């Protein structure tokens, strides 16, 4: 199994054995690395010329998905040969991907969520997201001044319960698969980058962005500012936890 690394896709893995390959999303395609006695070496370079922001592997099928900033979503069954598959995807600037429970989700700029129920053969807009609270305030400060869906975080016990970070717009969650949404960052800076759910304490979530690093112990209803504990953190983007040591 290949480990996939990308800003808007998979970043945390837990496996009983070492991976035999590493796939990395870059601004010039997907680079695949394989190890030998002398270290890691590039074995393949796919999707050259495309800025790949998100990369995930759907665990049941083994199919790989790559979200690009210019051409939508590419799929591959072997991690080497890629084909774009954008049927129903009417926004092709893709920032984030997630693949829980057989479904595949894509977050875009302008901020929208698309979902595929057939492993990327077709896509449909998650229409409920259009009615998320304060949507009219979402805006990114650089041209073209449009907010985007930066990352997803799914409850492993309930795939209809997940969080979405909108940059800049805030942290949102749904418990019904995206029909209705709750905003969790009202009154806080809305530059949400990444949210993590504690693997065993589901109500504990961590949120980082361009202004703060916070923890919530009630699913995002109230927040504890962790600046005193982590004063060296300024602009936080990526956020990881150890899958076997969830307090790390």
Helices and strands as residue ranges (DSSP letters): E 2-5, E 21-26, E 29-36, E 39-46, E 52-57, E 64-68, E 73-76, E 83-84, E 94-98, E 104-108, E 112-116, E 124-125, G 127-131, G 135-137, E 148-155, E 158-167, E 170-174, E 182-183, E 192-197, E 205-209, E 213-216, E 224-225
